[in-house]
Amino acid sequence: MPGMQKLNDLHYVEAMQNFNREILHPAFYIIFIGSVILLPVATYLEWRHGVSEKFWLLLSATLIYLGGVILVTALGNVPLNNELEIFNIKKSAPEAFKAVRENFESAWNRLNWIRTFSSFASLILVLIAIVKK
């Protein structure tokens, strides 16, 4: 997002609206939702073999992903995206762009950092579980 910070308010709002529209395609859903399915399945399959260190790693990865990525997205980023989407660029005064950006940018970036950290932490836990004997 550092490049986005360099945009003026109009271009920032326009870019984020376009970004939020373009991200919603089948490949995104497969990757994003695939983890929602595969992590619990992997955790369950490991649990069937007994409660082990691998199980706890996978359970932790699952809970971190579901809470830090899915829940944060659903309750934080998506509502912000929806609010930004209804902002009409063509019918708004230049001062409105600054206000919209101020209401959106810092909150969205903070939530995005939570999602990024959660995704990374979840991935690390899964990789550790994979290499465990």
C-alpha positions as a Markdown table, in Angstrom:
| # | Residue | x | y | z |
|---|---|---|---|---|
| 1 | Met | 0.0 | 0.0 | 0.0 |
| 2 | Pro | 3.0 | 2.4 | 0.2 |
| 3 | Gly | 2.4 | 3.5 | -3.5 |
| 4 | Met | -1.2 | 4.3 | -2.7 |
| 5 | Gln | -0.2 | 6.8 | -0.1 |
| 6 | Lys | 1.4 | 8.9 | -2.8 |
| 7 | Leu | -1.8 | 9.4 | -4.7 |
| 8 | Asn | -3.9 | 12.5 | -4.3 |
| 9 | Asp | -7.3 | 12.0 | -2.6 |
| 10 | Leu | -9.3 | 11.7 | -5.9 |
| 11 | His | -6.9 | 9.1 | -7.4 |
| 12 | Tyr | -6.7 | 7.2 | -4.1 |
| 13 | Val | -10.5 | 6.8 | -3.8 |
| 14 | Glu | -10.8 | 5.9 | -7.5 |
| 15 | Ala | -8.0 | 3.3 | -7.2 |
| 16 | Met | -9.4 | 1.7 | -4.1 |
| 17 | Gln | -12.9 | 1.5 | -5.7 |
| 18 | Asn | -11.4 | -0.1 | -8.7 |
| 19 | Phe | -9.2 | -2.5 | -6.6 |
| 20 | Asn | -12.2 | -3.6 | -4.6 |
| 21 | Arg | -14.3 | -4.3 | -7.7 |
| 22 | Glu | -11.6 | -6.2 | -9.5 |
| 23 | Ile | -10.5 | -8.4 | -6.7 |
| 24 | Leu | -13.9 | -10.1 | -6.6 |
| 25 | His | -13.4 | -12.9 | -9.2 |
| 26 | Pro | -13.3 | -16.7 | -9.0 |
| 27 | Ala | -9.5 | -17.1 | -8.5 |
| 28 | Phe | -9.7 | -14.8 | -5.5 |
| 29 | Tyr | -12.6 | -16.7 | -4.0 |
| 30 | Ile | -10.9 | -20.1 | -4.5 |
| 31 | Ile | -7.7 | -18.9 | -2.7 |
| 32 | Phe | -9.5 | -16.9 | 0.0 |
| 33 | Ile | -12.3 | -19.4 | 0.8 |
| 34 | Gly | -10.2 | -22.5 | 0.0 |
| 35 | Ser | -8.3 | -21.9 | 3.3 |
| 36 | Val | -11.5 | -21.7 | 5.2 |
| 37 | Ile | -12.3 | -25.3 | 4.0 |
| 38 | Leu | -8.8 | -26.8 | 3.9 |
| 39 | Leu | -7.5 | -25.7 | 7.3 |
| 40 | Pro | -10.4 | -27.1 | 9.3 |
| 41 | Val | -10.4 | -30.3 | 7.2 |
| 42 | Ala | -6.6 | -30.7 | 7.8 |
| 43 | Thr | -7.1 | -30.0 | 11.5 |
| 44 | Tyr | -9.9 | -32.6 | 11.7 |
| 45 | Leu | -7.9 | -35.2 | 9.9 |
| 46 | Glu | -4.9 | -34.7 | 12.3 |
| 47 | Trp | -7.3 | -34.9 | 15.3 |
| 48 | Arg | -8.5 | -38.3 | 14.1 |
| 49 | His | -5.0 | -39.6 | 14.5 |
| 50 | Gly | -4.9 | -38.3 | 18.1 |
| 51 | Val | -4.2 | -35.0 | 19.7 |
| 52 | Ser | -0.7 | -34.2 | 18.9 |
| 53 | Glu | 1.6 | -31.2 | 18.5 |
| 54 | Lys | 0.7 | -31.2 | 14.8 |
| 55 | Phe | -3.0 | -31.0 | 15.7 |
| 56 | Trp | -2.4 | -28.0 | 18.0 |
| 57 | Leu | -0.4 | -26.3 | 15.3 |
| 58 | Leu | -3.1 | -26.8 | 12.7 |
| 59 | Leu | -5.8 | -25.8 | 15.1 |
| 60 | Ser | -3.9 | -22.6 | 16.0 |
| 61 | Ala | -3.4 | -21.9 | 12.2 |
| 62 | Thr | -7.1 | -22.5 | 11.6 |
| 63 | Leu | -8.3 | -20.2 | 14.4 |
| 64 | Ile | -5.8 | -17.5 | 13.5 |
| 65 | Tyr | -6.9 | -17.6 | 9.9 |
| 66 | Leu | -10.6 | -17.7 | 10.6 |
| 67 | Gly | -10.4 | -14.9 | 13.2 |
| 68 | Gly | -7.6 | -12.7 | 11.8 |
| 69 | Val | -8.4 | -13.0 | 8.1 |
| 70 | Ile | -12.0 | -14.1 | 7.6 |
| 71 | Leu | -13.7 | -12.4 | 10.5 |
| 72 | Val | -11.6 | -9.2 | 10.1 |
| 73 | Thr | -12.4 | -9.1 | 6.4 |
| 74 | Ala | -16.1 | -9.7 | 6.9 |
| 75 | Leu | -16.6 | -7.3 | 9.8 |
| 76 | Gly | -14.0 | -4.7 | 9.0 |
| 77 | Asn | -12.7 | -4.5 | 5.4 |
| 78 | Val | -15.9 | -5.4 | 3.5 |
| 79 | Pro | -18.1 | -2.8 | 5.3 |
| 80 | Leu | -15.4 | -0.2 | 4.6 |
| 81 | Asn | -15.2 | -1.3 | 1.0 |
| 82 | Asn | -19.0 | -1.2 | 0.7 |
| 83 | Glu | -19.1 | 2.3 | 2.2 |
| 84 | Leu | -16.4 | 3.5 | -0.2 |
| 85 | Glu | -18.3 | 1.9 | -3.2 |
| 86 | Ile | -21.3 | 4.1 | -2.7 |
| 87 | Phe | -19.3 | 7.3 | -2.8 |
| 88 | Asn | -20.0 | 8.9 | -6.2 |
| 89 | Ile | -16.7 | 10.3 | -7.6 |
| 90 | Lys | -18.4 | 12.1 | -10.5 |
| 91 | Lys | -20.9 | 13.9 | -8.3 |
| 92 | Ser | -18.7 | 14.9 | -5.4 |
| 93 | Ala | -16.8 | 18.0 | -4.6 |
| 94 | Pro | -13.0 | 17.9 | -4.2 |
| 95 | Glu | -13.3 | 18.4 | -0.4 |
| 96 | Ala | -15.4 | 15.3 | -0.2 |
| 97 | Phe | -12.5 | 13.1 | -1.4 |
| 98 | Lys | -10.3 | 14.1 | 1.5 |
| 99 | Ala | -13.0 | 13.3 | 4.0 |
| 100 | Val | -13.8 | 9.9 | 2.4 |
| 101 | Arg | -10.1 | 9.0 | 2.3 |
| 102 | Glu | -9.6 | 10.0 | 5.9 |
| 103 | Asn | -12.5 | 7.8 | 7.0 |
| 104 | Phe | -11.3 | 4.9 | 5.0 |
| 105 | Glu | -7.6 | 4.7 | 4.6 |
| 106 | Ser | -6.2 | 4.3 | 8.2 |
| 107 | Ala | -8.9 | 1.9 | 9.3 |
| 108 | Trp | -8.6 | -0.2 | 6.1 |
| 109 | Asn | -4.8 | -0.3 | 6.4 |
| 110 | Arg | -4.9 | -1.3 | 10.1 |
| 111 | Leu | -7.3 | -4.1 | 9.3 |
| 112 | Asn | -5.2 | -5.1 | 6.3 |
| 113 | Trp | -2.1 | -5.4 | 8.5 |
| 114 | Ile | -4.1 | -7.7 | 10.9 |
| 115 | Arg | -5.1 | -9.8 | 7.9 |
| 116 | Thr | -1.6 | -9.9 | 6.5 |
| 117 | Phe | 0.0 | -10.9 | 9.9 |
| 118 | Ser | -2.7 | -13.5 | 10.5 |
| 119 | Ser | -2.3 | -15.0 | 7.1 |
| 120 | Phe | 1.5 | -15.2 | 7.5 |
| 121 | Ala | 1.3 | -16.6 | 11.1 |
| 122 | Ser | -1.2 | -19.2 | 9.9 |
| 123 | Leu | 1.1 | -20.2 | 7.0 |
| 124 | Ile | 4.1 | -20.5 | 9.3 |
| 125 | Leu | 2.1 | -22.7 | 11.7 |
| 126 | Val | 1.0 | -25.0 | 8.8 |
| 127 | Leu | 4.6 | -25.2 | 7.5 |
| 128 | Ile | 5.8 | -26.2 | 11.0 |
| 129 | Ala | 3.1 | -28.8 | 11.2 |
| 130 | Ile | 4.1 | -30.2 | 7.9 |
| 131 | Val | 7.7 | -30.7 | 8.9 |
| 132 | Lys | 6.8 | -32.2 | 12.3 |
| 133 | Lys | 7.2 | -36.0 | 12.5 |
